[in-house]
Amino acid sequence: MKKLTIIKDAEVLSSHSSRKTDIWIQDGKILRMNLDTLSRIFPENYQVEYVMASDYYVLPGFVTLFPADQLVQRSASSYINQIRKLIEQGTTSFVATIPFHDWMDDYQLLYKIYPHYNSILDYAIRIQFSGSSFKINRLKRAVEKGFCLFEIVVEHEDQLHRMDWEQLSIYMKGRQISLHVTIPSSVSTADREKIIEHWNTYCVYYKIRTRYEMGVAREREEEVPFFLIKFISQMNNHDWKKMMLQLDQDEYQYLPVILSPELLFARRETRVIQFLSMLVRFCSTNPAKMIGCYPQKGNVQSGADADLIFLNKDIFLTKDAFSTMLTFSEMCNSALVMSKGMWIYRHGMHESIIGTGKYLQHLKPYNYAL
C-alpha cells in the first residue's frame, strides 16, 4: 500500500514570497506542488490522506544550531523533552556541536555522538576545536570520519596568527569544509572585534566559508563575500531598522544573516507575509545553505524533504499590530509539524516517534550563496 499525503489550499511561504498551492508528499519527499481544481481518482493500492491547510501558513522547518554539548550532556528523557520543545517552536533539523578535546581519540569522538541516535529530528554534527591547540592533523582526522563542519574557539587574536592558514587552505581546497569561529563571552568587546576582523581577513583571502557571531550589523552588508555568514544574537533598534530598510529597498539583495526566531519575533515591525518570508530566509533557508543541506532542507519545493510547519493564520491576522504582539511562544508555537512526511506534532500532542531522525551526511556548504 502506497501512502500519499495531499495538503490542500496551502499558503506556502518562501524566502521572498508566498503562493497558494497543493502539496503532494510521498516517501518523505515533496512529490508535486500545484493548485488542483479537479478531483482525482487514485488506484486502490494508494492510501491518500487529505489535509485542509487553508487556515494555516505553511513554512519549511527551521534549522537550529546548538553550542557545544548543549544536548549531549542531557539524560535520554531530558534530551527527548528538549527536542520536543524545539519541535513546538518549528525546528525540524539541528546542528549539534561536539568538542574534540586534545585527550580524545577518534573512537571517543564518535562515542559523543551516540545520544543523537534517539533524535526525532534530522541532525548534522559540527566538530569543535580549541584555538590554543588547533592542529591541522586533527582536522584531517575528523574529515576522514566524514565531518565537514568545524568550529574553533578563539580567546585571543594571537591564536589566529599561530594557525597555519597556508597549509589549511591547501588542504581545504576542493573539499566541502566550513570553518566557523566562536568567541567566549568572557572576551571583551574590543578584543572580540579584533578577533572577528582578523578571522574575516584570513577567511576572505583563503576563500574559506565561515560563520561568526555578531551582536550588531555591519555597515556595508552588501560587500560581504558569500562565504562570510553572520549569526546575530542581539541587535539594537538602529541596526535592526537599517537591516529592515535594506530589505524594503530590495528584498532579493544578498544579506548573509542568520537569526534566531525569538529575535525576529521580538522585533517584528513589517507586514505579515514579508515578516514570515524573512522568518523562512533567516531561520530556515540561510542556515540550511550554511551547513550545506539546501535544497534538501530549508525550502518547500518538489524533491525537498517534507519538513513543514503550520502556523495559525488567525494569530497573525488578529494580532498584527506591533503594540499588541504576543510572546514568541504564543506566536511561533506551531499547530502542526511534519518531518520527512510524518506528523511529529499535532495540536499540542507529540507523536511517539523516537530515533527516526537521520544523520545528515555529505553536506556541501560551498554550493550556494545566501
N, C-alpha and C positions, 0 to 999 in steps of 0.2 A: 504494500500500500504506500503510494507516494503522498507526502504531505505538502500542501501548498497553503500559504497564508497570504491573503489579499487584504491590504489596508486600503479602505475606500475613502475617497474625498479628503485626502491628507493635504494639509498646507505645509509643505516641506521647506525648511529654511536652509539656505546655503550660506557661504561666507560673504555673499554680496547681494543676495536677492531671495525671493520666495516664489513658489508656484504651487498650484493645485494639481494633484496627480493621484493616481492609484499606485500602490507599491506591491509588487508580487515578490514573495520570498519563498525560496526553496533551498534545502540543504544548507541553511545558514547564510546564504548569499542573496543579495537583491537580484532577482531574475529579470525584472522588467519594470519600467516606470512609464505609465501612460494613463490618461484620464479616459476610462471606458464609458461609453454611453449606452452600449447594448449589452444585454445579459449574455452569459456564456454557459455552454453545457460542457462539463468535463467528463472524461472517461470514468468508468466505475472504479478503476484502481486508484483514483485520486481522492484523498481526504482534504477537503477545502475548508479553511477557517476564514470567515469574513470578520473584519474589524472595522467598525464605523469610526472614522477619525475626524469627522467634521468639527468636533468641539475641541480639537487639540492642535497645537503647533507641534510638528514633528521635526526633531533635530538629530544630527548624528551625536552619538555618545561622546562625552568628554574624555580626554586623555590627561591623567594626573601624574605628576612627578613627585616622588617621595624622597625626603632626605635619607641619609644612611641609617639603616637598622630601625626605621620607624615602625615597620611591620614585623620584621623578622624576630624581634625580641619578645613578641607577644605570645601568649598561650594560644592553643588552637581555637578555643571558644572566643577569646578576645579578638583574635585575628579575623574570624568569620564576622563578628559583630562590627568590626571596623570596616570590612569590605561591604557589608550591608548598608552601613551608613553612607558610604561613598555611592552606592547604587541609588539610594534615595535622592541623592543630590545630582544624579545624572552621569556619574562616571561609569564607563564600560570597559576601559583599558587603563592600565597604570604602569609606571616605571618604578621599580624598586632599586634602591642603591645599596650595594654590598661592599663594605670596606675590605680591601685586600691588604692586610697588615704584613709587616716585614716577616713576622714569625710564621705566617701561614704558607702551607704548600698548596699545590693545585687541588688536592682532594679536600682540604679544609675549606677552600673557596667554594667548591661545588656543594659541600655539605651545608653551607649557609643559605643555599637556595631552596632547600627541601621544604620549608614551611609553605612556600607558594604552591606546592602541589595540591593544596586544599583550596586554591583560589577558585572563586566562581567566575572571575573576570580574566580576560587575556592579559598577559603581563610581559614586559621586557625587563632586562636586567642591565643596570649600569654599574660598572666596577669603579670603586673609589680608591685613589692613591693619596698618600701624604706627600705634599710638595717638598718637605725636608729630606725625604729619602727616595724620591722618584727615580727609577732607573728604567731605561727603555727595554731592557731584557725582561723585566717583569710585565711590561705592557705586551711584549711579544708572546709571553706565556699565556696571557689572558686571551689574546687574539686567536691563538691556536686552539683555544677551547670554544671558539665561536662567538666571543663577545665583540661588540663594535662600539658600545657606548662607554665612555670613561669620564671620570671626574677627578680633578686634582684639587686638594685642599691647600690653599696658599695663604700663609700667615704673614709673609714679608716679601717685598719685591725682589730681594736678593735670591730667593728660591727660584724665581723665574729665570734670572740671568745664569744660574748654575745648570739649568737644563740644557741638554744637547739638542737644540732645535734643528740643527742641520741634519743630524742623523735621524731625528724624529720625522722630519719632513720626507726624507728619502724612504723611510720605512712605510710611512702613511700614504705615499704617492701610489695611486692605483688601488688602494684599499678603502673600503667604505667604513672609515673610522671617524667618530666625532669625539672631540676632546672638550670637556666642559670645565669650568672653574667655579669653585665655591670659596668664599672668604668667611672665616668665623666671625661671629657677632662681636667678639672681643677686640677686633681690629678697629682702629679709629677711622673716622670718615675720611680724613686726609690720606691715610695710608691705603685705604680701600680704593680711592680714586686713582692713586698711583699704580696699584696692582692692576686694576682694570685697564688703565691706559697702556701699560707695558704689555699686558696679556693680549690686548687687541692688536697692538703693533706687530707682535710676533705672529699672531694668527692670520692677519691680513697679508703679511709678507710671504708666509709659507703656505697660504691658502688652505688653512685648516678650519673646518666648520666647528663652531664652538657655541656655547651658551653661557651667559653670565647673568648675575642678578643685580638689578639696579632699583633704587628707590625713587628715581626721577627719570624723566625722559631726556634724551639728548637733544641738542639744539637743532642739528641738521640731520634729521632722521633719514631723509631720502638718500643720503650719501653713504649710508652704512652698507658695506658689501653684503652679498646674500648669505655668506657663511657666518655672519655675526648675528646671534639671536639673543634677545634680551628678555629675561623674566622679570617682570615688575611686581615687587611685593607690596609696595605702597607708593602713593603719588599724591602730591599736593594739588590743590584746586587749579593753580595756574598751569601746571604741566598737563593735568587732565583736560582742561578746556583747550589747550593747544593741540593735543592729540585729537580731540573731537573735531576741532576746526580743520585739521589736515584731512580727516575722513569726510567731512562735509564738502570740502572743496573737490576731492577726488577719491571716491570710495574704493577705486581699483588701484590706488597707488601702493607701492611697496612699503610695508610697515612691519619690520621684523620684531614683533612683540608677542609675548605670551603673558596672559593674565590669569589669576585665579578667578573663578566665577563669583566668589564672595566680593572681591574688589569691584568687579564690573557691576554687580547688582547694587552695591552701596553708592555708586556714583552715576546711576542711570539718569540721564537728562535728555534722552533722544526719543524718537518715535519707536513704537513697539517693534515693527519689522526691522528697522535699522538697528535697534538695540539687540534683537535676537540674532541678526546676521553677524554683528560684532561678537556676540557670545560664541557663535559657531566658529568664527575666524580665530579668536584669541584663545579659546579653551578647548577646541577640538581640531580644527584643520591645521593651525600652526604647530601645535605640539606633535601631531601625527607626522607632519613633514620634518620636524626637527629630529625625531627619533628614527625616521626612515620607514614608517609603515603606511604612508599615504601612497596610493588612494585606497588601500585595503581598509584603512580606518580614516576617520575624520571627514567623511563626506557621505552623502546619500545619492549614490549613482548605481547604475547596473554594473554588477560584478563586485561591488564592495561588500564587506561583511554587513550583515543586517544588525548593526548595533544602533539602536534607536531609542530616543527618549521622547516622551509625550508630555507636554505642558498644557495645563488647562487654559483655554483662551479667556475664560471669564475673569480670571485673576488679573490678567493684563488689561482687559478692556474696562474693568470697573475700578482699578487702582493704578491708573496710568500716570496721574499727576505726581511729580516728584515729592510734593509735600505730604502725600498720603501713601508713600511707599511702605510696603510690608517688609518684614525682615527677610534676609536671604533664605532662611529655612522655609519660610512660608511661600516665597516666590518661586524658588527653584526646585522644591521637592517635587519630583516627577510623579504623575499619576500612573504612568506605565513605563516600564523599562524592558527592552529586549536586547539580548546578547546573542549574536550569531543565530538569529531566528527563533530563539527560545525565550519565553517570558520568564524573567527572573524577579520581577516586582510588578504587582498589580493592585492598585487601590489600597495601599497600606500593608499588603501581605507579601512576604518574601517566599519564593518557591524554594523547596528543599533540594537544591542542586549544588552539591559540593564537588569540587575537583574538576569541573567542566571547563575551567579556564585553560587556555593553551599558552605555552611559552612562545613568544614572538621571536623567531629566528630570521636570519638572512635579511636583516634590516639594511636599508640603503639611505642613509641620512644626507647624501650629496645629490640625490636625484631631483629635488625640487627646491626652487627659491620660494620664499614666503610671499 
